[in-house]
Structure formats: structure tokens, C-alpha cells
């Protein structure tokens, strides 16, 4: 127990010192092998790392990252914003609704909250401020709406979960649609209530973009989610092939909009390589820790502890949700995904929880962690981009966090909502 506390303390110390996640985990793993007298097992470490990365489904991840990077530079974001403005611009708090709707559309292309924030923050926060919104409200809403991106397919987190637990990624993608839309609905309601209470601008006098030019520019971008998801659902493409198709479509759209050049393509490839390499380095570090946990029979001890708590079914799943909320407030999502999921997911599934429902719940939980302090990465990104004070941003984002947690609790106690679409399509 003392050694475990020492290892956890070292990880926390390194993370809060500002050291990169991969380096903190890797160095902590090596120290852990030393203090537990397990150095002789390090000879198998390269094999363990390669085994963790040698998963077919993971190949889809860099392709969707690249598609999101290309979309950021291809003028797709502007087209989606204009289209959302046509639909919702006349409502009270219309720009807030447009912010949320654009995130829904963008989620069906990028699968990444970071890509959503990078694409939309510089556009929406200044625009909402110019129209009379509080700038901290605009920033908090942008961060909260980005939570939708990892839920609505394609989702990088669901790809990772499917690879770790050997769960069908296509079924996970389909299962994420309704929960993602419910999250969007909760944000629409929250924004409408706040807009009425604080007197946000909007209404019949709002200026909308021209209809036909907007539709002509937006329809190609709007067709991408249908092409990507339709190919996977109807068995025409694998998730990897869908990722490649998304990249080709992003290139075609970018050159068609005339907002993309070959220099942008080069920057997108470079950024994708950096992000993918960072993720793989984190996977390597966590695989060493996971290896050590298995060597010292920690999973078995965890099973005994859970059995002693006598938690079963939905209450055990609720315990996992609470654990992931705590992790999301303090750690990078990869730590929970790569260390906690392999330990607790098999127990939940053995108790009758469907692995697809559990995957979507964990994905939502991780996504909400992006906007929960003290280390909400989504809020940190918005704060960095806009120069806003981090804790003021957190306070403005609290109503949206509560709304999304309410959706998470609903889905935890009624998982059939998650499983409805996959079952209707014969995927389960």
C-alpha cells in the first residue's frame, strides 16, 4: 500500500510540475518497477508496448485527426456557422444556439473536442462579444459545446475504447448518436434559460446570411457525416476506410471552397503526426504501468474490493462514472481510458452491463471532464486562445456542466436509450 501511494504521489507530482503526460507516466513506471523489485520484468516492456499499439482499430484515429485538421483550414467551419445561423439565428440567444449547432455538425466530421475548440473559439467568442454577450459566457459555451464532438461519430475516444475492450467500433459509433444529440438538447435548453434570464440578444431583428449561397456552400460539408457514418453502418467501409474517405473529402472540399492550399495540407499532416505521436507515447507509458499492475495482481485485488462493496449492476456502473468524473477533473483522459477501463470494464460487463452502453457512458464522462476544473483541458484551451481568466471561465461554465451531468445520469440509469439505434439496425 505504501509503495502504491508513493507511485501515485510521484505521478501527481510530475503532472502538476508541468511535465508532459507521456514522460510523467513513463518515468513513474520505471521508478515503480524499481521500488517494487520488478526490474527483471522490464525486458518484456517493448513487447508489451507494441502489443498495446498493435490494434487494427487504432489506425482509424490518425485519419480522423487529419480530417479534422484539414477541415479547420478548409473553410468548412464558416459554412457550418452560416447554415446554423439560418436555422437558429432568429431565436433569443440565437448566437449561443448557433454555437451549439455548429459543434453538432462539426462533431460529425472531426471526432475531437480539441479540433472543435481550435476551429470555433476564435470565431464565436469575438462574434458573440460584439453582439452583446458576456465574453466569459461565450467562452464557456464554446467549451461546453465541444463536449459533443467526442460523442457523435466519428469519435477518437470511442475508437480507443473499442480497441482496448475489443468492442465493435461501428456499434459504438451508432450508439453515440442519440446521447450526443441529448447533450446538445441539454445545452440548447440551458442556453435558452440563461438567454431569457440575462436578456441575451437575438430575435426577429437578427440579420441572417443569404439562403441559397449559404446552402450551396454548406451542403457538401453537411453530407460528410452521412457519408462517413453511412459507409460504416451499412458495411460499405470499415472505420479505417471511413477515416481515409473523410480525409479525401476534406481535401476535395478545401480546394472546392478555395480556402485550402498545399502549405495548409503540409501543416495538417505535421500537426496530425504530432498529435498521434503524443497519444502513442502516452499509450506506451500507461502500458508499462498496466503491465506492472498485472504483475502484482492489482486487478484481482480490485475485483475483491468491489465484491466487498457489494455493488452490482447500475450501482457499479455509477461508481465507475463517479471515478471517471474525479479522474477527468485531474488527469488527461488517456490515463483513465488506458489504465482504469481494462480493470473495471470486464467486471461491469460480467455483471450484465452491455459493453457498447458502457463505452458510450465512459466516453461522455471523459468528455465532460474536459470542462471540469481544476484541469479541464477544454476550458484551458479556450482560456489560452482568448486570454480569459481560467476560474472565471469555470464559473460561467458550471450550468452547462450540470446539464451534461444530468444527461449522463439519465443514460446511466436508462442505458436502453444508448442501445436503441444499434439494436434497431441489427448491430447488437
N, C-alpha and C positions, 0 to 999 in steps of 0.2 A: 504493500500500500504506500509506504514511504517513497519507494522508487517511482511508483506511478505518479504521485503528487509532484515529485521532483521533475519528471519528464514533462508533465503538463505545465508546470511553472516555467520551465525553460522555453517551451513553445510560446506561451503567452508573453514572456519577457522579450523574446526575439521579435514577435509580431508587433508588439507595442513600441519596440525600438525603431520601427520603420523598415526593418529588413524585409526583403521580398518573401512572399509566401513559400515559394519553392525552396529557397535557401534556408528559411526557418525550419521547415519540415524536414529537409534533408539532413541538416546539421543536427537537429534534435534526434532524428532517427539514429544517426551514428553514435551520439552520446548515449542514447538509450541502449543500443547494443553493447556498449562498453560497460555501463553500470549494472546491467543485468547479466554480465558474463556470457554474452552470446556472440562474441566476435567471430567464433569459428563458423557461424552460420552465414556470415556476410559473403562467403564465396558463392552462395546461390543468389545473391542480390541482383546481379544483371539479368539472370533468367527470370526472376520474379517481376522485375520492372518491364521486361519485354513482354512477358505473359499478360501483364495488366494493359499494355498498349496494343497488343496484337489482337484486336477485336474488330471484326469487319464493319460493324455499325459505326464505329468512331470515324471511319473515313468520310462519312457524310458531314461531320462537324466543320472541317475547314472549308468545305464547299459552300455551306450556308453562311459562314463568316464572310467569305469572299463575296457572295451575292449581296449581303448587307452592305459591305464596304463599297461595292460598285453602285448600289442604289443610292447611297449617301451622296455620291458625286455625280449622279446621272440626271438630276432634275426630277426624280420621281417624287421626292418629298413635297416639292412645290405643287405638283399636280394633285397629290392626295389631299393637301391642305385646301386647295381651291375647291375640290369636289366636296369635301366635308363642309366647307363654308356654304355651298349651295344647299346642302341638306339641313343644316342646323343653325346657320348664321342668323336667322330671324328670331331665335329664341332668346329669352332673358339669360344672360350669362353665355351667350352664343359662342364666343371665342373659347371659353372653357370647354364647352361641348365639342367644338371642332378639334381642340387639342386631344381630347379622349378618342374621338372617332378616327382621327389621323393615326393615332397609336394602334388602334384596332387594325386598320388597313396595313400599316407598316409592319405589324406583327406577323401578318400572313406572308411576308417576304423575307424578313431578316432573321427572326427567331432569337433575337438578342436584345436584352434591355439596354446594354451599353450602346449598341448601334442606334436604338431608338432615341436615347438621351442625346447622343452626339449629333444626330440628324435634326432633332426638333427643338432643343433648348435655345440655340442661337436664333431660331426663327420665331418661336412662340413667346418667350419671355419678354423680349423688347416690344413685340407687336401688342401683346396684352397690356403691357405697361403704358404704351402710347394711347390705348383706348380706355384708360382709366382704372385698370385693375391694379391691386397691390402687387408689387413685383415679387414679394415673397410667396404670395398665393399662387402667382403664375409659375414660379419655380417649383413649388411643392406639388402642384397639379401635374406638371410635366413629368416629375419624378414618379408620382403615383401611377400615372397612365402608362409609364414604361414597364410596369409590373405585368401588363397584359402580354408583352412581347414573348416572354419565355413560355407562355401557356398555350396561346393559339399557334397551331403548327404552321411552319416547321419550328421546332424548339430544340435548341442545343442541349438544354438540361435534360429533356426527355430522351434525346439520343444517348446521352451519357448514362442515364438511369437504365435504359433498355440494354445497353452494352454490359453494364455491371451485373444486372439481375437476369439477363437472358430473356427479357420480355419483348414481345413483338412491338417494334417501333411504330409500325403503321397503325396498330390498335391504339397505342399511346397517343399518336397524333390525332386520330379521330376523337378519342376520349377527351382531349384538351379543348375541343371547340366550344361546347356548352359552358364549361367552367370559365373559359376566357371571356365569353360574352356576358356571363353573370357578373364577373369582375367589372367589366365595362359598364353594365347597368348600375351596379352599386356606385360607381364613380359619377355617372350621369345624375343619379338621384341626389348624391351628396353635393355635387356642384350646383344643381338646381336649387336646393335648400339654402345653401350659402349665398348664391346669387340673389335670391329673393330677400334674404335677411340683410345683406350688406349693400343691396342696391347696385349690383353689377350692371354694366352697360349691355345693350342688346335690345332686340325687339323689332318692330315693324320698320324702323328707320335705318336699320343696318344696311350697308352697301354690300351687295353680293357681286361676285365675278360674273362675266357673261356666260350664259348657259352652254351654247354649242362649242365654243373654243375650249371651255373647261372640260366638257365631256369628251371631246376628241382627244385631248391631251391625257385625261385620266383613265379612260377605258383600257388602254394597253397595260397600264400599271395595275389596274384592278383585276385584270384577267390572270395575273401571275399566281396569286394564291390558289385560284381554282385549278390552274394547270398543274401546279406543284402537288396539291393535296389530291386532286382527282386522279393523277397518274398513280399515286401511292395506293389510294383506296381501291381503285378498280384493277389493281395488279399490273398496270402498264409499265410502271417504273418501280425500282427499289428506292429507298430513301437516298441512297448514294447517287443514283441516276437522276433523281429529282433535284438534288443539290447541284449537279452538273448542269441540268436543264435551267435551273434558276440563274446560274452564272451566265449561260449563253443568252438567256432572255434579258438579263440586266445589261449585258453588253449591247445587245440589239437596241434596247430602249434608250440607253445612254447616247448612242450615236444617232438614233432617230430624233431624239429631243435636241441633239446638237449641243449637249451640255457636258459631254464626256470626250476626253481625248486620250491618247496613248500614254501621256505622262500620268494622268489620273489612274489608268489601269495599272501602271507600274507601282504607284503609291498604294493602291488597293492590294496588290499582291504582296508588297513589303509588309503592310500592316497585318494582313492575314497570316503571314509567316511568323510575325512577332507574337500575335495572339495565340496561334496554335502552339508555337514553341513554348510559350509561357504555361499554357494549360498542360502540355505534356510533361513539363518539368515538375509541375505541382503533382501530377499523377504519379511520377516517379518517386517523389518524396513520400507521398501518402502510401504508396505500395510497400515501401520499406517499413513504415510504421505498422501497416496491416499485417505484414509478414511477421513482425515481432509479436504482435498481439496473438496471432495464431500459434506461434511457437510456445507462448506462455499460457495458452488455453484461456485467454480472456473471453472469447465468445462463449465458451462453456460456462464460465463464471457469470457472465451476463445473463445467460439463459436461467441459471439457478436463481439469480437475483430477481429476475422478472417473475419467475414461478413463485418466489416467496412473497412478492407483492400481490399475487393472485389477480392480476389484471388479464382480462380476456376480451377478445372481440373489439368492439368500438372503443372501449376504455383503454386498451393497449395502444390502439391507433392514436387516440387522443394524447396519450403520454408521448408518443413519437412526435406528434405535432408540437407539443409544448417544448420538447427537447430541441427541435429544429428552429423554433422561434428564438430560443436562447442562443443557439449557435449562429443564427442569422444576424443577431444583434452584435456579435463579437467577432465572427470569423468569416473568411471567404467561403462561398457556397461549396467549393470543391472539397473542403475538409469534411463537411457533413455528408456529401454525396459519396465520397470515396472511402471514408472510414466508418461512418455510422450506418449507412444503408446496408452494406454487406453483413453487418452484425444483427440488425433489428428487423430488416425486411423479411428474411426467411421465417422468423418467429411469428410475425404478423400473418404471413401467408399460411403458415401451418395452422393458425387459429381460425382460418376461414376468410381472411381479407383478400380480395382479388388483387393480384399484383398490378394490374392496369390502374385500378382505382387508387391504390397506394402510391403508385408512381406520380399520378397527377396531383394528389394531395401534397406529396413531398415537393413537387415542382412549384406549386402555388406557395407553399411555406417558404421555400428558398427565395422565391421572387419577392414576397413581402419583406423578407429580410433585407432587401436592397434599399428599403425606405424606413428601416427602424434603427434608431440610434443605439449605441454610440458609434457604430461603424457601418452605417447604411451606405453602401457604395454608390447607389443611385443618387442619393442626396449629396454625397461628397462630390460626385461628378458635376451635378448642377451647380453646387456652390463654387467649384473651381472654375467652371465655364463662365458663370455670371458675376463672380465676385461677391456673392451674397454671404451673410453670416450663417454658418452651418446650423447653430442651435435655433436661430430664428426660423430658418427653413424647416427644421424638425417640428417646431410647434405648429406651424401652418399646415404641415402635412399630417398632423395627428388625426383629424376627422377622416381622411382618406384611408389611413392605416386601419382605423376601427371598422370602416365599411368593408374593407377587404378581408379582415379577420372574421367578420360576420359571415361572409361568403364561405370562407374556409371551414368554419364550424358547421354551417349548413351542409356542406358537401361531406364532411366527416361523418355526420350522423345520418345522412341520406346519400350513400355512395351510388345508389342506382341512377342518380342524375348524371354521374360521370359515365356510367356504363351503358346508358340508354342508346347512344348513337352507335358505338361499336357492336352492340348486340343486334340492333336493327339492321346493320349492314352485314351481319353474319361473320364478324371477325372474332367473336368470343364463343 
